[in-house]
Amino acid sequence: MNKARSIKQNAMPDALPNFRNLGVTLRILLIVNGLALVQSVLLAHAWADVPLHMMQIAALLTPVLFASLLLLWAVQPWLDRLAYWRGVLAVNVAVVVLTLTVYYAGGELYRPPETADYRYFDAVRYALLGVAVCGILLAYFNLRARFLSRALHEARLQVLRARIRPHFLFNSINAVLGIVRAQPKQAETALEDMADLFRMAMNETGDLVPLHREIQLSRQYIALEQLRIGDRLRVDWDTKGVPDDALIPPLLLQPLLENAVYHGIERLPQGGSIGVALRLGGDGLRITVENPCPLRETAPHAGSKMALRNIRERLALLFDVEASYQVENGKDFYRVEITLPYRKEETR
């Protein structure tokens, strides 16, 4: 209980959005163009005037917007090292400078000869508009981050409570009891593995953990299940070429294996093999878990849906549109494929 409270109370500090995230870029484009459309409607005297005003606004907005996105993408590592309010100031200064640069470089495109006397007023007005749009965007991303922070902590608590289920604990204890007399050394090792497994599961409070720790936890989980199921349970690991310092959400792989065991291997009299493949490519880190299942299995059980829905929500919270999640439910197999951005541990 104390652990749960401490996790809940650790609110994420204010931080700038990740301008290298595709979801952030798409949201900026949608919001800015939406604001431009609203301005076009307010300036127009009739609906027929809206497209003309939109084109006039876009003439200056488009180069400023794309130049700002490119610049912020390039300086993202530097922004990450700044305090929040210094980062906000830096972003606003960059947008104002780019706005004025485009405005003056555009010449008569933005300053017709008859309005030359008002060029300084227009420059100040466009600079203030840039600051206003920046303020709206940064306020939106800050509020969204605060909301997602609370949701992410709640999702993490659900993981810690539900991912390693009580019946797995009971089955593991029964499996150890079954060999404690005949194979005391193996029973002792199994108890140590079980303790390590639960300790690792309960201690993972970060958003991302090294891949090698997640694989270690999953292997310990499989070893405990093999005490109960025996040779009917096999796992083929394919992790060649994937760096150990890759980061993934904690308890991402273990629930997939748990579903493969309980809703696939355990229901087959002859058992079967679970295939776990990890690949690093141009689209990021790809994780595939495939298992055989009985022919009568046409859809995952309710427990499987809950576990997979939890994973899907966490991926959306952490990576937005940069992560994908696909399920293929065949007649005699079940496959889950997850793709997420490749991130690695920072060396100190």
N, C-alpha and C positions, 0 to 999 in steps of 0.2 A: 504493500500500500504506500509506504514512504517513497519507494522507487517510482510508482506511478505518479504521485504528487509532484516529485521533483522534475519528472519529465514534462508534466503539464505546465509547470510554472516557468520553464525555460523558454521565454518568448524570443523569437528571432529578432535581432536588431534591424533597424532600417538599413536598406541596401538598395543601390541602383539596380534596375533590371539588367539582365545579361543581354547586351545588344548584339551578341553573336548567336542568340537563340532564334530559331526560325519563327517560333510562336510569338515572341516579342516583336519581331520585325513585322509580321503580318498584322498584329494588333495596332501597331503604330500607323501602318498604312491605312487600315480601315478607319481608325479614329480620326486621323488628320483629314482624310478625304471626306469623312462624315461631317466634320466641322466646316470644311470648305463648302460643302453642299448647303449646310444651314446658313452660312454667310451669304451664299448666292441667293437663297430664297428671301432672306431679309433685305437684300439690296434691290431685288427685282420689284417692278411695279405690276408685272403680270407673269403668268407661268411661262409664257413664251420667252421671257427675258432670262430665265434661269440658266439655260445652257450657255448663253453668251457670257453671263457673269462667271459661270463655272470655268469657262475657257480662259477668261482674263485672270482669274485667281490662280488657275493651274499653271499659267505661263511663268509665274514667279515661284509658286509653291513646289512644283515638280523638281526643278534643279536643286532648290534649297533642301527639300526633303531627302532626295537620294544622296546628295553630297553629305548631309548630316549623318545619314545612316552609314555611309562608307567610312566617314571619319570616326564615328563612335565605335564601329566594328574594329577599326585599326587600333584605337587607343583603349580598348576594353581592359587589357591587363593593367594598364596604368590607372584606370578608373577604379579597378578592384582594390588598389592599395590606398585609396583616398577615404577619408571619413565621409559619411553620407552627405553632410551639408556642403563640404568642399566639392564633392562629386556633382551635386546639384548645381553649384555655381559654375563648375567647369563645363557642364553640358549646356547651360544657358549661354555662357560666353561663346562657346563654339558655335551655337546656332545663330546668335546675333552676328558674329563675325562673318559667317557664311552667308547670312541673309543680306548684309550690307555689301559683301563682295559680289554676289550675284546681281544685286540691284544696280550697283554702279557699273559693273562689267556689261550689263545688258544694254546700256546706253539708251537710245530712243525707244527701245522695246518697252521699257518700263517708265521712261521719262520723256513723253512727247514734248516737242519744242514749246508748245503753248503753256505747258505746266512747269517750265523750268524754274520759275520763281518759287515753286512749292516743293522742290526736290528734297530740301532738307526736312521739311515737314513729313513728306512721304517716307524718307529714310527712317526717321524716328518712329513713325507709325508702324512701319513693317517690322522694325526691331522690337517694338513693344508687343506686336502680335506674335512674333516668334517666342518671346518670353512667356506670353500668356498660354500659347499652345504647349510649350515645354512644361509649364506648371500643371496644366491639366493632365498631360500624359504621365508625368512623374507622380502626381497625386494618385492617379488611377492605379499605376503599378505598385505604389506603396500600399494602398488599401488592399489591392489584390494579394500582395505578398503577406500582409497581416492575416487576411482571411484564410489563405492557403496554409499559413503557418499553423493556425489552430486546427485546421482540417488534417494537416499532415501529422500533428501530434496525436490527434484522435485515431487516425489510421494506424500509427505506430503502436498505440496502446492496444488496439484490436489485434494487431499482429502478435504482440507479446502474450496476450491472453489466449488467443485462439489457434495460432498456427501449429504449435506442438500440443496436440489435443490430449485431454485427460485419458482417453482410451489407449493412446499410444504409451503413456506412462504406465498404465496398468498392464498392458501387454508386455512391455519391456521388463517390468518387475516379475511377471509370471514366467517370462522366458529365462530370466536369470535364476529364478528359483528352481526351474526345471533342470538346470545343469550345475547347481551349486554343490551338490554332493559328488556327482560323477566327474565334473571338470571344475574344480574350485579355482584354478588359475584363470581359466577362461571366464568364469563368473566374476572374478575380481576385476579383470580387464573390462568386462561389459559394464560393471557398475561405475568404473572410472570414466568410461566413454559416455555413459548416461549422464553423469554429473557434469562432465565437460560440455555435453550437448546443451543441457538446460542452462548452464552458466553462460555459455556463449549467446544463447538465444535471449536471455534476460538482460544481458549487458549491452547488447547492440542498441544504442540510443541515437546513433548518428543517422543522417539521411543516406550515406553511402559507406560501404565497407570494401576492403580489398577482396578481390575475387578469390584469392587462395584461402582466405578464412571461410568464405561461404562454401567453397568446395570441401574444405576440411569438415565443416559442420555436417554437410550432406553425406559425406562418406561415413561419418560416425553414426548418423541416423540409419543409413543402409545396413551397417554392420549390426546394429541392434535389431533391426527388422529380420535380418538373416538368421539370428538366433531363434526367432519364432517360426519363420517360414522355411528356413533351411536352403537347400540347393535349388528350390523352386524359384528363388529370387536371384536374378543376376543383373548386373549393371555394366554396360559397355560405355566407358568414358572416352571421349575424343576431345582433348583440350590442347592438341598440338598447335603451336603458333600463337597462342593467346597469352599475353604477358600477365604475370601474377599480380602486377600492380594496378591492373584495371579495376575500376570501382563500379559496384553495382548496389542496388538497394538491399539492405539486410533481409535475410529470410525470404529471398526471392526464389531460390532453387529448391530448398527443402520442401515447401508446400507442393511444388510440382511433382517431386518424387513421392511425397506422401499420397497424393491423389493417384499417381500411377500404381502404387502398391495396393491401396485399399479398393480402388475401383477397377483395377486391371489384373495384376499378377495374382492377388489373393483369391480372386474369383475363378481363376483357371486351375483345374486339377493338376495339369502338367506344369504350371507356373509359366515363366517366360523371362525375357530379357528387356530391361529398360535401356533405351539408347539416349545418352546425353552427349550432345555435340555443342561445342563453343567455337565460334569462328570470328575472326577479326577481319573486316573488309572495309570497302569504301563507304558502306552505309552504316558503319559502326560495329558494335559488338552484337553478335547474333547468338541466341541461346535456343536450342531445340531439345525438347524432351518428348520422346515417343515411347509408347508402351502398347502391347497387345491387350485386347479385352474380349470378353465373351461376345458371341454374335448377337445375343439378345440385347446387348447394351447399345442403345440408339442415342442416348443423351447422357451427359454426366449427372450424377446424383446431386441432391440439394447441397450436400457438404462441399462437393467439388465446385459447384457454382459459387458458393460463398467465398471459398479460397481464391478462385480465379478472379472473381469480381474485386476482391481486396487488392490483388496484385495489379489489376488493370487501373484501379483508382490511384494507387501509389505511383504508377508509371506516369499517369496523366499529371499528377501533382508535381512530380519531380522534373519531368522532361517535356511536358506539354506535347506539342505535335511531333516532336523529334523522336518519340518512342512509338513503336507499333506493336500490336499484340494480335496474333492470329491463332485460331483453333481449327483443326481439321478432325472431324469425328467420322471415321470410316466404319465399315461393317465390322472389322475385327481389329481396329487399331485406333489409338487416340494420340494426336500430336498437338503440342503447344509450341509456337515459335514466337520469340520475343526479340525485338531489335531495339537497341538503345544506344545513345551516343557513347563513344569511347572517351572515358575520362580516366585519368590515372592519378596516383598519389603524388603529392608535391614533395620533392626532396628538399630537406632542410640542411 
